[in-house]
Amino acid sequence: MVWLFNKELKNVVVVLGVLMMVSGCATSSYKTAEEIVASRAQEYQNALLTANYEQAYQYLSPGYRETASYKVYLAGKGGAIKREAASVKSVSCEGRVCDVKINLIYRYAGRASIHIPKSAEPMQRVFQEKWIEADGVWWLYLEK
């Protein structure tokens, strides 16, 4: 009888151990909307920093990409500023919409038609982006 009890107890312990491992894995791989958006927003900023506009365009919402071609998007990426660094400062989500604050460090590169001197020192600005969820994916929402 002691042998039977020990065998049953052993099975219970094994089952509990497996359940704990599975629940631990599930918990550790789960990401909040804020974490997902922070990651995607940083990836988008990194694409802009390296002037990889084709990659950056892929982060834009499907609705924007349906109505604005890559060439239209690219035309808005003039050379007035030179991005030096960008980082996600904060993410705040409510439902399927997230507001993301980006800390941007840049230099004013100037334009031939504007008589403002190029900046020698880097400047810093915090700006806000809006990200939306559609079909399980988070996208940067740009207005045209």
Short mmCIF file of the C-alpha atoms (twelve columns), coordinates in Angstrom:
data_MODEL
# 
_entry.id   MODEL 
# 
loop_
_atom_site.group_PDB 
_atom_site.id 
_atom_site.type_symbol 
_atom_site.label_atom_id 
_atom_site.label_alt_id 
_atom_site.label_comp_id 
_atom_site.label_asym_id 
_atom_site.label_seq_id 
_atom_site.Cartn_x 
_atom_site.Cartn_y 
_atom_site.Cartn_z 
_atom_site.pdbx_PDB_model_num 
ATOM 1   C CA . MET A 1   0.000  0.000  0.000   1 
ATOM 2   C CA . VAL A 2   2.869  2.399  0.780   1 
ATOM 3   C CA . TRP A 3   4.326  1.516  -2.620  1 
ATOM 4   C CA . LEU A 4   0.996  2.387  -4.335  1 
ATOM 5   C CA . PHE A 5   0.785  5.690  -2.454  1 
ATOM 6   C CA . ASN A 6   4.364  6.602  -3.409  1 
ATOM 7   C CA . LYS A 7   3.677  5.786  -7.077  1 
ATOM 8   C CA . GLU A 8   0.553  7.961  -7.141  1 
ATOM 9   C CA . LEU A 9   2.362  10.752 -5.319  1 
ATOM 10  C CA . LYS A 10  5.220  10.500 -7.800  1 
ATOM 11  C CA . ASN A 11  2.782  10.829 -10.718 1 
ATOM 12  C CA . VAL A 12  1.139  13.854 -9.126  1 
ATOM 13  C CA . VAL A 13  4.528  15.489 -8.557  1 
ATOM 14  C CA . VAL A 14  5.547  14.837 -12.194 1 
ATOM 15  C CA . VAL A 15  2.269  16.246 -13.520 1 
ATOM 16  C CA . LEU A 16  2.569  19.341 -11.305 1 
ATOM 17  C CA . GLY A 17  6.156  19.844 -12.438 1 
ATOM 18  C CA . VAL A 18  5.158  19.659 -16.099 1 
ATOM 19  C CA . LEU A 19  2.282  22.089 -15.522 1 
ATOM 20  C CA . MET A 20  4.591  24.539 -13.789 1 
ATOM 21  C CA . MET A 21  7.107  24.344 -16.634 1 
ATOM 22  C CA . VAL A 22  4.421  24.862 -19.275 1 
ATOM 23  C CA . SER A 23  2.829  27.773 -17.432 1 
ATOM 24  C CA . GLY A 24  6.265  29.314 -16.877 1 
ATOM 25  C CA . CYS A 25  7.070  29.106 -20.581 1 
ATOM 26  C CA . ALA A 26  3.717  30.577 -21.537 1 
ATOM 27  C CA . THR A 27  4.154  33.441 -19.110 1 
ATOM 28  C CA . SER A 28  7.694  34.257 -20.180 1 
ATOM 29  C CA . SER A 29  6.848  34.361 -23.894 1 
ATOM 30  C CA . TYR A 30  3.769  36.552 -23.475 1 
ATOM 31  C CA . LYS A 31  4.343  40.186 -24.399 1 
ATOM 32  C CA . THR A 32  2.080  43.088 -23.629 1 
ATOM 33  C CA . ALA A 33  0.846  45.450 -26.332 1 
ATOM 34  C CA . GLU A 34  3.205  48.084 -24.928 1 
ATOM 35  C CA . GLU A 35  6.205  45.766 -25.290 1 
ATOM 36  C CA . ILE A 36  5.279  44.764 -28.840 1 
ATOM 37  C CA . VAL A 37  4.668  48.353 -29.928 1 
ATOM 38  C CA . ALA A 38  7.874  49.581 -28.271 1 
ATOM 39  C CA . SER A 39  9.831  46.974 -30.213 1 
ATOM 40  C CA . ARG A 40  8.160  47.767 -33.547 1 
ATOM 41  C CA . ALA A 41  8.438  51.520 -33.006 1 
ATOM 42  C CA . GLN A 42  12.164 51.158 -32.300 1 
ATOM 43  C CA . GLU A 43  12.600 48.984 -35.404 1 
ATOM 44  C CA . TYR A 44  10.871 51.691 -37.454 1 
ATOM 45  C CA . GLN A 45  13.140 54.375 -35.989 1 
ATOM 46  C CA . ASN A 46  16.209 52.225 -36.677 1 
ATOM 47  C CA . ALA A 47  15.147 51.896 -40.318 1 
ATOM 48  C CA . LEU A 48  14.872 55.695 -40.548 1 
ATOM 49  C CA . LEU A 49  18.278 56.139 -38.886 1 
ATOM 50  C CA . THR A 50  19.899 53.978 -41.550 1 
ATOM 51  C CA . ALA A 51  17.846 55.599 -44.336 1 
ATOM 52  C CA . ASN A 52  16.273 52.215 -45.108 1 
ATOM 53  C CA . TYR A 53  12.979 53.778 -46.195 1 
ATOM 54  C CA . GLU A 54  11.745 50.640 -47.941 1 
ATOM 55  C CA . GLN A 55  11.909 48.788 -44.625 1 
ATOM 56  C CA . ALA A 56  10.379 51.744 -42.755 1 
ATOM 57  C CA . TYR A 57  7.475  51.819 -45.230 1 
ATOM 58  C CA . GLN A 58  6.579  48.246 -44.221 1 
ATOM 59  C CA . TYR A 59  5.697  49.440 -40.686 1 
ATOM 60  C CA . LEU A 60  3.013  51.811 -41.959 1 
ATOM 61  C CA . SER A 61  -0.630 50.823 -41.617 1 
ATOM 62  C CA . PRO A 62  -2.179 48.846 -44.473 1 
ATOM 63  C CA . GLY A 63  -4.672 51.680 -45.010 1 
ATOM 64  C CA . TYR A 64  -1.871 54.186 -45.529 1 
ATOM 65  C CA . ARG A 65  0.009  51.870 -47.889 1 
ATOM 66  C CA . GLU A 66  -3.166 51.259 -49.914 1 
ATOM 67  C CA . THR A 67  -3.580 54.964 -50.568 1 
ATOM 68  C CA . ALA A 68  0.021  56.245 -50.575 1 
ATOM 69  C CA . SER A 69  2.664  54.543 -52.653 1 
ATOM 70  C CA . TYR A 70  6.228  54.094 -51.523 1 
ATOM 71  C CA . LYS A 71  7.230  56.971 -53.818 1 
ATOM 72  C CA . VAL A 72  4.751  59.284 -52.081 1 
ATOM 73  C CA . TYR A 73  6.096  58.224 -48.678 1 
ATOM 74  C CA . LEU A 74  9.682  58.690 -49.844 1 
ATOM 75  C CA . ALA A 75  8.939  62.188 -51.156 1 
ATOM 76  C CA . GLY A 76  8.074  63.223 -47.598 1 
ATOM 77  C CA . LYS A 77  11.465 62.130 -46.312 1 
ATOM 78  C CA . GLY A 78  13.353 65.230 -47.381 1 
ATOM 79  C CA . GLY A 79  16.815 65.998 -46.140 1 
ATOM 80  C CA . ALA A 80  16.119 68.901 -43.756 1 
ATOM 81  C CA . ILE A 81  17.329 66.923 -40.748 1 
ATOM 82  C CA . LYS A 82  19.941 64.256 -40.229 1 
ATOM 83  C CA . ARG A 83  18.855 61.767 -37.618 1 
ATOM 84  C CA . GLU A 84  21.631 60.720 -35.266 1 
ATOM 85  C CA . ALA A 85  19.732 58.676 -32.683 1 
ATOM 86  C CA . ALA A 86  16.168 57.795 -31.821 1 
ATOM 87  C CA . SER A 87  14.768 55.815 -28.950 1 
ATOM 88  C CA . VAL A 88  11.351 54.913 -27.631 1 
ATOM 89  C CA . LYS A 89  10.787 56.933 -24.482 1 
ATOM 90  C CA . SER A 90  7.353  55.598 -23.494 1 
ATOM 91  C CA . VAL A 91  4.365  53.645 -24.778 1 
ATOM 92  C CA . SER A 92  0.816  54.024 -23.543 1 
ATOM 93  C CA . CYS A 93  -1.904 51.783 -24.977 1 
ATOM 94  C CA . GLU A 94  -5.643 51.878 -24.692 1 
ATOM 95  C CA . GLY A 95  -7.417 49.117 -26.565 1 
ATOM 96  C CA . ARG A 96  -6.120 48.910 -30.107 1 
ATOM 97  C CA . VAL A 97  -4.397 52.313 -30.103 1 
ATOM 98  C CA . CYS A 98  -1.009 53.176 -28.614 1 
ATOM 99  C CA . ASP A 99  0.673  56.539 -28.178 1 
ATOM 100 C CA . VAL A 100 4.445  56.320 -28.423 1 
ATOM 101 C CA . LYS A 101 6.864  59.033 -27.407 1 
ATOM 102 C CA . ILE A 102 10.129 59.053 -29.343 1 
ATOM 103 C CA . ASN A 103 13.282 60.850 -28.238 1 
ATOM 104 C CA . LEU A 104 15.071 62.066 -31.376 1 
ATOM 105 C CA . ILE A 105 18.579 63.480 -31.586 1 
ATOM 106 C CA . TYR A 106 19.309 65.193 -34.887 1 
ATOM 107 C CA . ARG A 107 21.164 67.930 -36.684 1 
ATOM 108 C CA . TYR A 108 19.566 70.406 -38.980 1 
ATOM 109 C CA . ALA A 109 21.056 69.684 -42.389 1 
ATOM 110 C CA . GLY A 110 19.559 72.742 -44.059 1 
ATOM 111 C CA . ARG A 111 18.029 73.135 -47.488 1 
ATOM 112 C CA . ALA A 112 19.131 75.299 -50.349 1 
ATOM 113 C CA . SER A 113 15.793 77.148 -50.421 1 
ATOM 114 C CA . ILE A 114 15.773 77.943 -46.681 1 
ATOM 115 C CA . HIS A 115 18.270 80.413 -45.261 1 
ATOM 116 C CA . ILE A 116 18.747 78.800 -41.881 1 
ATOM 117 C CA . PRO A 117 22.310 77.749 -41.093 1 
ATOM 118 C CA . LYS A 118 23.185 74.115 -40.569 1 
ATOM 119 C CA . SER A 119 23.416 73.220 -36.905 1 
ATOM 120 C CA . ALA A 120 26.809 72.279 -35.537 1 
ATOM 121 C CA . GLU A 121 25.445 70.887 -32.295 1 
ATOM 122 C CA . PRO A 122 22.938 68.063 -32.146 1 
ATOM 123 C CA . MET A 123 19.420 69.000 -31.140 1 
ATOM 124 C CA . GLN A 124 16.905 66.904 -29.252 1 
ATOM 125 C CA . ARG A 125 13.161 66.662 -29.540 1 
ATOM 126 C CA . VAL A 126 10.478 64.355 -28.151 1 
ATOM 127 C CA . PHE A 127 7.627  63.680 -30.529 1 
ATOM 128 C CA . GLN A 128 4.623  61.395 -30.513 1 
ATOM 129 C CA . GLU A 129 3.533  58.627 -32.872 1 
ATOM 130 C CA . LYS A 130 0.258  56.745 -32.978 1 
ATOM 131 C CA . TRP A 131 0.271  52.980 -33.501 1 
ATOM 132 C CA . ILE A 132 -2.846 50.942 -34.229 1 
ATOM 133 C CA . GLU A 133 -3.594 47.220 -34.153 1 
ATOM 134 C CA . ALA A 134 -5.164 45.620 -37.207 1 
ATOM 135 C CA . ASP A 135 -5.497 41.881 -37.746 1 
ATOM 136 C CA . GLY A 136 -3.203 41.123 -34.806 1 
ATOM 137 C CA . VAL A 137 -0.335 43.334 -36.013 1 
ATOM 138 C CA . TRP A 138 0.667  46.782 -34.747 1 
ATOM 139 C CA . TRP A 139 1.160  49.472 -37.413 1 
ATOM 140 C CA . LEU A 140 2.323  53.080 -37.425 1 
ATOM 141 C CA . TYR A 141 -0.635 55.304 -38.196 1 
ATOM 142 C CA . LEU A 142 0.239  58.249 -40.446 1 
ATOM 143 C CA . GLU A 143 -2.229 60.796 -41.709 1 
ATOM 144 C CA . LYS A 144 -1.803 61.934 -45.274 1 
# 
